[in-house]
Amino acid sequence: MLRCIAIFQPKDWILRRLGAMVRAWLAQ
């Protein structure tokens, strides 16, 4: 499980950024 977290952490900021973009787009 920790290994999976370590693998996915580099993508975490990308997912957060995508989430913020989607939220901003939906809020228009």
FIFILUM-42618 format. One record per atom (N, C-alpha, C): x, y, z. Coordinates in steps of 0.001 Angstrom, whole numbers, plus 500000, padded with zeros to 6 digits. Layout:
! FIFILUM-42618
XYZ...
***
This chain:
! FIFILUM-42618
500835498800500000500000500000500000500875501258500000501872501291500857502760502452500879503466502616499542503772501487498914504445501540497619503541502198496575502254501856496607501305502464495672501228503970495891501196504379497157501136505804497480502384506502496949503545505870497128504796506466496657504789506612495137504183505636494454504125505681492990503170506785492527502047506928493219501024507863492761501263509305493210502163509531494165502360510888494666502780511896493595503690511555492664504061512522491634502868512993490801501868512114490630500688512490489854499672513250490706499871513248492027498884513832492929498641515302492610499726516055492364499552517489492084498839517688490759499064516763489801498369516866488513496869516659488719496513515653489528495097515385489794494457516569490508495187517163491463494648518308492200494440519487491250495412519667490333495329520770489372494136520560488426493967519316487969492828519010487091491516519254487829491460518843489093490254519046489885489932520529490027490955521345490261490752522784490402490272523387489080490850522920487964490449523431486651489001523076486351488621521824486661487241521382486418486276522189487272486646522414488530485769523176489425485611524607488918486713525218488486486655526590487969485799526643486703485925525600485854485158525550484607483661525399484899483327524554485880481922524334486224481326525562486912482163526354487571481674527512488323481392528706487411481765528616486145481555529743485226480070530041485052
***
